[in-house]
């Protein structure tokens, strides 16, 4: 699993011009599911995301608080292209990306796992052509991969 984590002051998803989900302060998560990922990995990644210290705390500590600490929200958007491999040539290979039938329930397991930690979660629509808007706060952006 590969997740691009972006600290945001707000983010939203629309499909065909129709608003699907939006969040305020929190994390936008672009999620790629790899071949071999499973529910245990999704739940482990959810716990890690909720605990990441990416928000400022009191005083001079820029990265002192987690999503749970600040009462922030998460927006989960599936993005299989994160598993694209361009080491050879210029056309990406998607062989590392899980089949959609396997990936969709794992994206949902990640979102549900985050909700299980008390964080409000918005969701994109799996497999849809989505327009994602965000205001990156910082900017703070990490790539988190499963073991």
Beta strands, then each sheet from edge to edge (+ up, - down):
strand 1: 2-15
strand 2: 18-23
strand 3: 26-32
strand 4: 53-55
strand 5: 65-66
strand 6: 73-78
strand 7: 120-123
strand 8: 130-145
sheet 1: 2+ 1- 3+ 6+ 7+
sheet 2: 2+ 1- 8+
sheet 3: 4+ 5-
end
